[in-house]
Amino acid sequence: MAKDSFLVGLIGAGIGPSLSPALHEREADRQGLRYLYRRIDIDELGLRPEAVGDLVRAARDLGFDGLNVTHPCKQLVIEHLDALAPQASALGAVNSVVFEDGCAVGYNTDVTGFAAAFARGLPDVPVERVVQLGAGGAGAAVAHAMLNLGAERVTVVDALADRAVDLAAALNRHFGVGRAAAASPERLGELLAGADGVVHATPTGMAAHPGLPFPAGLLRRELWVAEVVYRPLETELVRVARAVGCAVLDGGGMAVFQAADAFRLFTGREPDVGRMLADFVVENSAGQVV
């Protein structure tokens, strides 16, 4: 008999406003499932990100079926897992953990989630030269997604130079020499002047980290902008880029598509992504800022 009761959770910092619980539980309700989604906020618990391993072990012991993992634990969690799906291994980042036969297996649905959102929201934009801000867990995912989508070259910019260099090297090993490069933030103006688009994958713009990731004057109408932050949905970057006339992708689509992929992993059931997108709009318009 198919399983119809699930206990899952989200590990991360400052996750109180997250809509992931609502997205998962609403879809589960429609499918006749008992589905409880718990927030495990390391800030509220007074824990450092390095405690993620203890939280994963506790969740397994308590009978959880799976976990979502978000900032700042996507890379730290890896050493505490028993196995990785190929994509998570290639990325060096995990955002979903499934407990299978006593083992904790790491997956990454950010790649597929961003790729689906990009294809839906910016279907016809040029992707020859892409600049990406951020080389953390989300950054690794969206860089892989952009290269899978056909980007000829992705230049990674990060305040931590070594992190950008490491990500670019990993991308070149996976996709071929010359497909990725690392650059310092000081070169951002020059890079954006010659780019087709920019992907933003840092925490700047989140409720706890307001503001712009770079000066508004670097935006121009011909540049498309893809945002990964989805709490709030209209970040300062999204607002300013729309005002300039840029084609813009907010972070909502990635949030929904990655949630749908995680739901499939946790339950083995096929989610209705259209309904989940509608749920996101309803929850967001009701004032629950993600």
N, C-alpha and C positions, 0 to 999 in steps of 0.2 A: 504494500500500500504506500502511495506517495506521501512524503512528509508534508504536513500542513501547518507546522508551528515552528517559528524561527526567532532566535534571539541574536541580534547583531548590535554593533556599536561603532562609534566614531572617536578616535583618539586624535587630539590635537590641542593647540593653544588658542584660547579666545573663541571657542566654537559655539558659544551660547546662541548666537543668532542664526546658525546654519539651518538651511531648509532641507538638508539631506534626510533627517528623520521624517518630515512630512511627505517628501517625495516617495520614499520607500514605503511608508505605512499606508498612504492613500492607494498606491498601486496594489499592495498586498490585500487591502480590504476588498478591492474590486475583484480580486482573484479568489476570494474566500479563504484567505490565509490568516492565521494568528501570527502577528509580526510585531515584535517589540524592538525598537531602535533606541539605544541609550547613548547619550553624550558622555564621553570620558575626557573632561577638560583638565589638562595638566596645570593650567593656571589656577583653577579653582581648587585643585588638589594640592597645590603648593609643590609640584614636582618639576624636576628638570627634564628636558627632552630625552636625556639618556635613560630615563626610567621607563621608556617605551617597552623594553624587553620584559620588565616585571609586569607591566599592564597586559601584554600579550599572553604571558603565562597564566596570569590570574583569569583572564577571559576564557582561556582554554579550559582551565580547571573548573570554572563556573558553568561550563556547558554552552558557551557562545558558539554560534554557527559560523560567524565571520566578523570582520572588523574593517571599517574604512580607516585610513590613516592620512592625516593631512599635516600641514605646516606646524611645527618644524621637524617632524619625525619620519618623513618619507624615506630618507636615506639611512637614518640611524636604526630603523627597524630591521633592516636586512640581516644583520649578523645574528638576530634572534629567531630567524625562521629556519625551518627544516629544508625547504626547497623553494625555488623560484621558477615561475613560468618564463619561457624564453624572452619575451619582451621586457619583463621586469629585470631580468638578468642583464640584458643589453643596455637598459637604461640606467641601472644602478639606483633605482627608486621604486618604491612600492606604495600604492594607495589603497590596496585591498588585500586582506588576508582571509583565506578560507581554511577552516579547520576540517581536515579530512582524515579519518581513521587515526586520530590522535596526533596528526602532524599539522604544522602551520605552514601553509603554502602561500607565497606572495605573488600578487598579480599587479598589473598597472592598467587601469582603464582610463587614465588621463590622456594617453596617446590616441586611442580610438575615439574618446569623447571630444577632444579638441578637433581631430580631423573631421568628424561628422559635423560639428558645429561650424567649422570653417567652410566646408563644402556647401552647407546650407545657407550660411549668412554672407559669404563673400565668394560666390561661385565663379566669377569671371575675372577676378583681379590678376594682374601679372605677379609672378612669384620668382622672377629670375634672381633678384637681389633682395634678401630679407635681413633686416637687423633685428636681433632679439636682445631684450634687456632681461637679465636674470639667468643664472646657471645652476639654480638649486634643483630640487626634486621636480617642481612643476616645469622649470625651464628645460630640463632634460627631456621631459615628455613632449612638450610642444615643439622642441627642435626636431625630435624624431618625427613627429607628425608632419611638420612642414617639409622635411626632406622626403617623406613618404608621399606627400601630396605633389611633389615635383619641383620643389624649390631647387634652383641650380646651386645657390650658395647661401648659407646662413652664417652671419657674423655675430658672435656671441659677445655681449658686453656685460661685465659684472664688476661691482666694486671690489670684489676679491679676485685679483688677477689670476691666481693659481686655479681657482674654480673654473673660470672661463677657459683657460688653457686646457685644463683636464677634460672639460666637456667637448671642446672642439676636437681634441685628439681622439676621444672616444667616438665621436660622430664620423670622423674621417676613417677610422678603422672599420666602422660598420657600413658606411655608405660609399667610401672611396675617397682617395686623396684629393684635396681641393674643394670638397663639398662644404667644409666649415672652416671658420677662422675665429680667433679670439682677438679682442681689441679692448683698449682701456676706455673708461668713460670720457676722457679728455678728447677722444676722437669722434664722439657721438654726433656732433654737428656735421662734420665732414661725411660721415657714413650715411646719415639720414638724407643729406642733400643728394646722394646718388642712389638711394634705395627705392624699391617699389613699395615696400611696406615695413611696418615695425610691429613686432609682437612684444607685449609687455608681460613679463612673468616674474615680477618681484612683489613683495607685500605692499608697496606704496599704493595708496588709494583705498586700502582697507579701512574700516571704521577706526581701527586702532593706529593706523599709519596714514593719516590723510595727506593730501597734496598731490603734486605732479612728479612723475619720475624724472622728468627733464624739462627744460624751459619751453614754454608754449610757443615761443618764436621759432623753434626748430620744426614745427609742423607746417605742412603746406598742403594745398587742396589735392594734389596728385598722389599723396602718400596715403595708403590705407593703414588702418590701425586695428590691431586685434588685442583685446584685453583678456587677461586670465582671471583677474580679481572679479568676484561676483558679490562681495559684501562691502559696500552697496552695489547694486546693479549699475547705476550711473556713477562711475568714479569720476574724479576730476578730469582724468585723461579722456574718458569717453565724452564728457560734456564739452570740453574744449575742442577736441578733434571734430565733433559734429558741428560746432560753431564755425570752424575753419572751412568745413565742407568736405572733410575726408570721408571716405567709405569706412564705416566702423562696425566692428563686431564686439559686442559686450560679452561678459563672462558667463551669462546665463545659459547659453546653449551648451557650453562645455560642461557646466554643472549638471545639467539634465542628462546629457548623453552618457557621461561617465557614471552617473547614478544608475541609469538603466542597465549599463553593462555590469555594474557591481551587483545589482538585483538579480541578474541572470546567473552570475557566479554563485551567489549565496543560496538561491532557491532552486536553480535548475529550471525555472519557469521563464517563459518569454514575456517581457514587459511590453506594454503598449506605449511606445515613446511619444506618440501624439498626445495621449492622455496626460503623460507626465509633463510635457511641455505646457499643456493647458493648466495643469496644477501649479506649475511654477508661476505662471502669469497671475493666477488667482491669488496665491499666497503673497506674491510680491505687491500686487495692487492693494491687498488688504492691509498693507503696512508692516508686514514681517520682512524687514530688509535683510537680504541674505548676505 
